[in-house]
Amino acid sequence: MRKALMILSAVLLLSVSALAGGPGDRLFQVSVLPALLAGDYEGSLSAADLLSRGDFGLGTFQDLDGEMVVLDGVVWQVPSDGRVRRVAPGLGTPFAAVAFFESDREVVVARAESLADLERQVDAALPTRNHFYALRIDGRMTRLSARSVPRQAKPWRPLAEVVREQTRFTLDGQEGTLVGLRCPAFVSGVNVPGYHWHFLSADRAKGGHVLDCALENARVRVDELTGLELRLPTGAGFGALDISGDHSAATKAVEKTPGGKQ
C-alpha cells in the first residue's frame, strides 16, 4: 500500500509539473502592480537574480530610477536623462516581469500606424487572450514616443503623481526592439492587463516606456506563456500597504499619461 501511494504521489507531481510548464514556459514577476502604483519602490530582487529567472522582459529599479529593458540576457536602464546604461548586477528592482524567451510563432507587420493598430494586428495572430505572452518586435520605428521617470526620494509618492514629471523622448526613425508583455484581463490586480511595451534602440543608446509608435516591415516574435511565478516582497513597507480596491484608473493613468518634459 505504501509503495502504491508513493507511485501515485509521483504521478500527481509529474502531472502538476506538466500542467504548470517548465521554467521556459512561464512569466516570473517581482511584486504586484498595485504596490508599485501605491509608491513601493524598494528593490526586493537584484538584477543578477532577475536574470536567473528570465532573459527578456521589463520593469523598473530601486527608487523608481528609470525604465528597465531586459533583452538578450542583459538588463538595461533608461533613466530620466535618457542615457541608457547597462546595470550593475546588485541593483535592485521593486517590480519586474521576465521570461526565458523562446519564440513560438512569428508574424510580419508590414505597417502599423499607431500602437493601438499594432496591438490589434498582434491580437489577430494570437491563439487565445487567456495566456501570457512575451513579444519581441524588431524593426524601424517611423514614429515613437517614449518616456522615463525621475528617481524618487523618500517619502515615496504614488506612481500617478510621479509620471506627471516624466521625461518624454521622441525617437522617430530609430531601428530597434520593442520588448512587450501581454497579460490576460483577469490579472488586473497583479500586472497591467493587455499590452505593456518598452523600447531599446539597436545601438543600445535610446529607449524607454512606449507611449505610442508607428512602424513598418517589423518582425514580430511571440512566446506563449502558460505559467506565472510571483515573488512577493518580504519587507515591512510592502506588508503595511493597503492595495485593495480597483486600480484600473490608476493603471490607465500611469500607462498613457501625457505631458512631462522633453
N, C-alpha and C positions, 0 to 999 in steps of 0.2 A: 504493500500500500504506500509506504513512504517513497519507494522508488517511483511509483506511478505518479505521485504528487509532484516529485521533483521534475519528472519529464513534462508534466502538464504546465508547471511554472515556467520551464524553459521555453515551451511552445508559445505561451502567452507573452513572455518577454520579447521573443522574436517578432511576434505579430504586432505588438505595440511599436517596436522599433521600425518595422516596415511601414506602418501607417504614418509615423512621425517623419520619416525620411532621414537621411544621413546629414552630416554637417554641411554638405554641399547643396542641400535642398531646403535650407531654412534661412530665415531672416533673424539675425541676432540684434537685439536692441538694448541700449542702455537707458534706463529710466523711462518715464512716460511723458507725453506731450503736455498734459495739464500741469505737471510740476515745472516744466520749462516756462509755460505761459505765466505761472504764478511768480516766477523770478528765482527759481532754484538753479543757480549757475555754478554749483560746487562740483568740480570734477570728481567722479567716482570710479573711473577706469582710465588707465593710461593709454596713450596711443599705441604703445607696443602690445599691450594686452588686447586692444581692439583688433589689431591686425592678426592676432592669433585666432580670431573668430570670423574674419572676413577680409577680402582684399578689394572690396568695391562697396561704396556707399556714401553717406553724407551725415552731417551733424554740425556740432559747434564745439567750443572749447571752454575751459575754465574761465570764469568771469565773463562769459559770452563774448570772448575775444575773437570775433570774426566767424566766417563760414568754413565748414570742413568739406573737403572733397577727397574721397578715398578712391584712387584709381590705379590699377595695375600694382596693387600691393604697397602703395605709397600714400601717406597721409599728408595732404596739402592744406595750408591755412591761407584764407583770403581775409586779411584784416581790413579795417575800415579805410586805411590809406591805399588799398588796392595792390600793395606789394606782396605778391604771392610768395610763400616760402614753404619749404619742407619742414615739418615739425620735429622737435626732439622727441625721442621715444617716451620720455617721462611726462610729457604734457598731458593733463587730464581732460576728460570730456564729461559734461553733465548730461548730454543727450546725443545719441548717435545710433544709426542703424546700418548694418553691413551684412554682406553675404559673400560667399565664395562664388564669383561669377562664372557660370557655365551656360553658354547660350543654348537655348532650346529651339529657337526659331529666329528667322531673320526676315526683315521687311525693308524694302527700299521706298523712301518717301521722296517723290520727285520734287514736290514743293509743298510747303506749309506756310500760310500767310500770317499765322499767329500761333501762340502757344495752345490756345483752345482748339485751333484747327489741327495742330499736330496731335493733340491728345485724342481727338475724335478719330483720326486715322489709325493711331496705335490701338485704340479700343476695338476697332473693327477687326483687328488681327488677333485679338486675344481669345483663347478658348472659353474663358469664364471670367467674371468680375469678382468671384468669391475667393480667389487666391491672391497671394502677394506676388509682385513682380519686381525684379531689378532690370532696369533698362539702360542700355548704353547706346547713345546716338552720336555717331561721328560724321562730321560734315562741315559745310561752310554756313555760318550764321549770317545771312544777309542783313539781319537786324536782330540785336539782342540788348535787352535792358536787364541789368543785374544789380544786386545790392550787397552790402555788408553792414554790420552794425558795430558801434564803438564798444571797446572794452568797458566793463562796468566795475564800479567800486561799491562796497557795502555801505549802507544797506541797499540791497539789490531791489530794483523796481520791476514791476511786471513787464513782460516782453512787449505787450501792446504799446506801452509808453516808450520803450527803448527804440522801437522801429520807427517812431516819428523822427528820430535823429539819424536814420540810416544814411549811408553814402551810396549814391546811385552811380553806376558805371554804364556808359554807352559803348558797346563792344561790337559795333556793326562791322561786317566783313571778316570776322575772325574765323579761322579754322580751329576746330577744337572738338570737345566731347561734352555732351550733356549726360550727366550722371543722375539717373532718376529712380524713384521708387513709386510704385503704385500699390496702395493699401486698400483692402475692401472696406466698404462703408461701415461694417459692424465693428471696426476698431477705432471709432471716433474718440474714445476715451483713452486711447493708447498712443496712436500716431495720427498723422494727417490723412484723413480719408481721401482717396483719389491720388492724384499725382503730386510729387514734390521733386523739384529739379534744381541741381546746382550745375555750374559750368566751369570748365577749365580749358584754357586755350592750348593749342598744340605745342606752343613754346613754353608752356607752364609759367607764363608771366602775368596772365589776367584770369579773372574768374569771379564767382560769386553766386548768390542765390538768384535764380532766374525769375524775373517778374513777367517778362514777355519776350518773344522771339519770333523770327521768321527764318526759314532755311530752305535749302534746295539740294537735291541729289544726296540725301542723307541715308546712311546705313544704320538701320535700327536692329539691334540685337536684344533679344528678350530672354530672360531667365525666369522661368516659372517656379515659385517657391511655395511649398505646401506645409511649411512649419514655421513657428515663431518661438524663439527663445528670448525671454525677457529677464533682464538683470536689473533689479530694483536697488537704488542706493540704500545704504545702511546708516547714513549719518542722521544726526538729530534734526537737521534742517528739513530733510525730506519727511521724516517721521511726524513733524509738527504741522505739516501743510494740510490745509483743507482743500482738497482737489475734487470735491464732489460737485455735482451740478452739470449743466450744459455748457460746453466750451466751444460750441460751433462758431459763435460770433467772434470770439477772440481769435480762434484759428484762422478764420477768413481775414481778419484784420491784419494779422502778422504775415500772412502769406502774400497778400496783394496790396499792402498799404502803399499809397503813392506818397510823393513829397520827399523830404530829405534833401541833402545837398549833393551836388555833382562835382 
